[in-house]
Each structure stands twice: as structure tokens, then as C-alpha cells.
């Protein structure tokens, strides 16, 4: 029976691949972002790993699958892509094999063999892929936090935080956290908040910046706003936001001149 299944699968290898591609496309047609280029080597590689391991009933193939996860993530696939692939392969394999003239006993053995391989493999895949995806997502989130508002030390006691893009509630919290952590870590007493890259300054954004500056003041650091464009200044005045007690400069260069004098920085 073992040889019978192997022979049948090898006989229908090409047919199974074509049917698998079609089955997988149907399974994930509602999730267009997951649909791969079926001609790409990565797709054929997943089929071959599954096909060969099912023939040999080799559970060591899980090691190959674990190496495969990183490739899937690089192609912007989710763990769902792999599980959908396995489920599609299971359906195609069963449909293909039972089309042969098999006895009831042989059909039952075919089902049992395929289930014996797929059930534990899918469980491992879900667990491993979830862990890999969560780890990657966590790393991406940390990188995003740093990119959102990086705290860049210019000189001892002097740093700059370039703010880029729209500032949402989540980003305002990241800005506050990065600012306070940076002040503490680098023992900074002057920080430039560069808002050149902030397209729109509304009441929420202005208040978020003020709150961050006030928190920094409690740590003994002064925040200076630089990169104020004319349209931004007009918006702030129109909104009735009072920034009279805050040091502001139109450019980082002007702010640096002020800070160099204030900190008595020497470049000798």
C-alpha cells in the first residue's frame, strides 16, 4: 500500500501541482495581498517540500519548513499563506488519489496516511509561523518607533528629534517616550524638536508638542522648536495657541547658533 500511494503521487505529480495552484488561488481569492506569483520559485519550492515529505513521511522536513518561513515573510506573505497551501494540497492529494480504482480499504489508508502527515505539520506550522511573524512584527514596530521620532545626539548635552509626517495619538505617545528616554540616557539639557517634516500643525499636534516639552522640562531639559514654516506659524496664530514662552527658530541652523552660545560649546 505504501508503494501504491507513492507510485500514484509520482504519476500525478505535474497534475497535482497545477490543481494545487488553482485550488490555492480559489482559497485565498478574498485576500488579494496574499496571492503570490505562482510562477515564482518560492511557490514551487513550497509544493516540492510538501510533496516530497508526504511521500517519505519525513517529519524532519519541518526543519526545511522553518527555514522557508523567512522566505515567505520576505515575500510579504502571512502565516495564513502556508496553512492555506497545506490545506489546498491535502484536498488536491485526496481528490487525485481517490480517482484511481482503489478498494475501500485502500481509500481509507490513503486518507489516514495524508492526515497522519498533515495534522501535526499544520500544528507546527501555525505555532512556528505565529512566533516568527510576531517576532518580525515586534522588530518592525521597534524600528518604526525609532524612525517615527529618532533622538539624535549632536554634541554632549545637545540633541535633535526630527518629526516627520502626521502626528496621531499613538505617534504622540512615541514622541513623548523617545524624548524622555533620550534625555535620560544621554543626559541632554537641550533638544531641538524639528517640525519641518510635519505637514499640518493643528490643535492636537501643537498640544502634544507642548506636553512633550513640559515633560522634558521636569527632567531639566529645554526643548526648542525649529523648522517653523510661515504657513505653520499662521496656523498656530489662527488656532490661538500661545507659544510665546517657547524658544522657536525657523531653521535648525539658527537654533544651533543659539544653543552653541547657551552651552558655551567650543570646537577647538
C-alpha positions in Angstrom: 0.0 0.0 0.0 2.8 2.4 0.9 4.4 1.8 -2.6 1.0 2.2 -4.2 0.5 5.7 -2.8 4.0 6.7 -3.7 3.6 5.5 -7.2 0.3 7.2 -7.7 1.6 10.5 -6.3 4.6 10.4 -8.6 2.4 9.5 -11.5 0.2 12.6 -10.9 3.0 15.0 -9.8 2.5 17.6 -12.5 -1.3 17.3 -12.4 -1.3 17.8 -8.7 0.9 20.9 -8.9 -1.5 22.5 -11.5 -4.5 21.6 -9.4 -2.8 22.9 -6.2 -2.1 26.2 -7.8 -5.8 26.6 -8.9 -7.1 25.4 -5.5 -4.8 27.8 -3.6 -5.9 30.7 -5.8 -9.5 30.0 -5.1 -8.9 29.6 -1.3 -7.3 33.0 -1.0 -9.1 35.0 -3.7 -10.7 37.1 -1.0 -7.2 38.1 0.2 -5.5 39.6 -2.8 -2.5 40.7 -0.9 -1.7 37.1 -0.2 -1.9 35.9 -3.8 1.7 35.0 -4.9 3.3 34.9 -8.3 2.6 31.2 -9.0 5.5 31.1 -11.4 7.9 32.2 -8.8 10.4 29.6 -7.5 9.2 30.2 -3.9 5.8 28.8 -4.8 7.2 25.7 -6.5 9.6 25.2 -3.6 6.7 25.0 -1.1 4.9 22.4 -3.3 8.1 20.3 -3.6 8.8 20.4 0.1 5.2 19.2 0.8 5.1 16.6 -1.9 8.5 15.0 -1.1 7.9 14.9 2.6 4.4 13.4 2.2 5.9 10.6 0.0 8.6 9.8 2.5 6.5 10.6 5.7 9.6 12.5 6.8 8.8 14.7 9.8 12.4 16.1 9.6 11.1 18.2 6.7 9.8 20.6 9.4 13.4 21.9 9.6 13.2 22.8 6.0 9.8 24.5 6.6 11.2 26.6 9.4 13.9 27.9 7.0 11.2 28.5 4.5 9.2 30.8 6.8 11.7 33.7 6.4 11.4 33.5 2.6 7.6 33.7 2.9 7.9 36.8 5.1 10.3 38.4 2.7 7.6 38.0 0.0 5.2 39.8 2.3 3.2 36.6 2.9 1.5 35.8 6.2 1.3 32.5 8.1 -2.1 32.1 6.5 -0.5 31.6 3.1 1.3 28.5 4.3 -1.6 27.0 6.1 -3.9 27.6 3.1 -1.2 26.0 0.9 -1.2 22.9 3.1 -5.0 22.6 3.2 -5.1 23.0 -0.6 -2.5 20.3 -1.0 -4.5 18.0 1.2 -7.6 18.5 -0.8 -5.8 18.0 -4.1 -3.9 14.9 -3.0 -7.1 13.2 -1.7 -9.1 14.1 -4.9 -6.3 12.9 -7.1 -5.6 9.6 -5.4 -9.2 8.5 -4.9 -9.9 9.0 -8.6 -7.9 5.9 -9.1 -9.6 2.5 -8.9 -9.0 1.8 -5.2 -10.7 -0.5 -2.9 -12.5 0.9 0.2 -9.6 -0.3 2.3 -7.1 1.5 0.1 -9.1 4.7 0.1 -9.2 4.6 3.9 -5.4 4.1 4.1 -4.9 7.0 1.7 -6.9 9.3 4.0 -5.1 8.0 7.1 -1.6 8.5 5.5 -2.3 12.0 4.4 -3.9 13.0 7.7 -1.1 11.5 9.7 1.3 13.8 7.9 -0.7 17.0 7.7 -2.3 17.3 11.1 1.0 17.5 13.1 2.7 19.6 10.4 -0.1 22.2 10.3 0.0 22.4 14.0 3.8 23.0 13.9 3.4 25.5 11.1 0.8 27.6 12.9 2.9 27.7 16.1 6.2 28.4 14.4 4.9 30.9 11.8 3.0 32.8 14.5 6.1 33.0 16.6 8.2 34.1 13.6 5.6 36.6 12.5 5.2 38.1 15.9 9.0 38.3 16.4 9.3 40.0 13.0 6.4 42.3 13.7 7.8 43.3 17.0 11.2 44.1 15.4 9.4 46.2 12.8 7.4 48.0 15.4 10.6 48.8 17.4 12.2 50.1 14.2 9.1 52.1 13.4 9.2 53.7 16.8 12.8 54.8 16.3 12.1 56.1 12.8 9.0 57.9 13.9 10.9 60.3 16.2 14.6 59.4 16.5 16.5 61.0 19.3 19.8 62.1 17.7 22.7 63.4 19.9 24.6 66.2 18.1 27.0 67.1 20.9 27.3 66.4 24.5 24.1 67.8 26.1 22.6 68.7 22.7 20.2 66.6 20.6 17.6 66.9 17.8 14.4 65.0 17.2 13.1 65.3 13.6 9.4 64.8 13.5 8.1 63.6 10.1 4.6 63.0 8.9 1.2 63.4 10.6 1.2 63.0 14.3 -1.5 60.7 15.6 -2.3 59.9 19.2 -0.1 56.8 19.0 2.8 58.7 17.4 2.5 61.5 20.0 3.0 58.9 22.8 6.1 57.5 20.9 7.5 61.0 20.6 7.0 61.6 24.3 8.6 58.3 25.2 11.6 58.7 22.9 12.2 62.2 24.1 12.2 61.4 27.8 14.3 58.3 27.3 16.8 60.1 25.2 17.1 63.0 27.7 17.7 60.5 30.5 20.1 58.2 28.5 22.3 60.9 27.0 22.0 63.4 29.9 20.8 66.0 27.5 19.8 69.5 28.6 18.8 71.0 25.1 16.7 69.2 22.5 15.6 70.6 19.1 12.2 69.4 18.0 12.4 69.8 14.2 8.9 70.1 12.8 10.0 70.8 9.2 8.5 67.4 8.1 5.2 67.8 9.8 2.8 68.8 7.0 0.0 70.2 9.2 0.0 71.5 12.7 -3.4 71.5 14.4 -4.5 72.0 18.0 -3.9 68.3 18.9 -0.4 68.3 17.4 0.6 71.6 18.9 -0.7 70.5 22.3 1.1 67.2 22.0 4.4 69.0 21.3 3.8 71.4 24.3 3.0 68.4 26.6 6.3 66.7 25.5 8.2 69.9 26.1 6.7 70.4 29.6 7.6 66.8 30.5 11.2 67.3 29.3 11.3 70.5 31.4 10.6 68.3 34.5 13.8 66.4 33.7 15.7 69.6 33.5 15.9 69.8 29.7 14.8 72.7 27.4 13.1 71.9 24.1 13.4 74.3 21.2 11.1 74.2 18.2 12.9 74.6 14.9 11.7 74.3 11.3 8.6 76.5 11.7 7.4 77.4 8.2 5.3 80.6 7.6 2.1 78.6 7.0 2.7 76.7 10.2 3.2 79.9 12.1 0.0 81.4 10.7 -2.0 78.2 11.6 -0.7 78.4 15.2 -1.7 82.0 15.5 -5.1 81.3 13.9 -5.7 78.5 16.4 -4.9 80.8 19.3 -2.1 78.6 20.6 0.3 80.5 22.9 3.9 79.6 22.2 5.3 82.9 23.5 7.3 81.2 26.3 8.9 78.7 24.0 12.1 79.3 22.0 11.4 78.9 18.3 13.6 79.2 15.2 12.8 79.0 11.5 15.7 76.7 10.9 17.9 74.2 12.7 20.9 76.3 11.8 19.5 79.4 13.7 18.7 77.1 16.6 22.3 75.7 16.7 23.7 79.2 16.9 21.5 79.9 20.0 22.4 76.6 21.6 26.1 76.9 21.0 26.1 80.2 22.8 23.9 78.9 25.6 26.0 75.8 26.2 29.3 77.6 25.5 30.3 74.8 23.1 33.8 75.0 21.7 35.1 73.3 18.6 38.9 74.0 19.3 
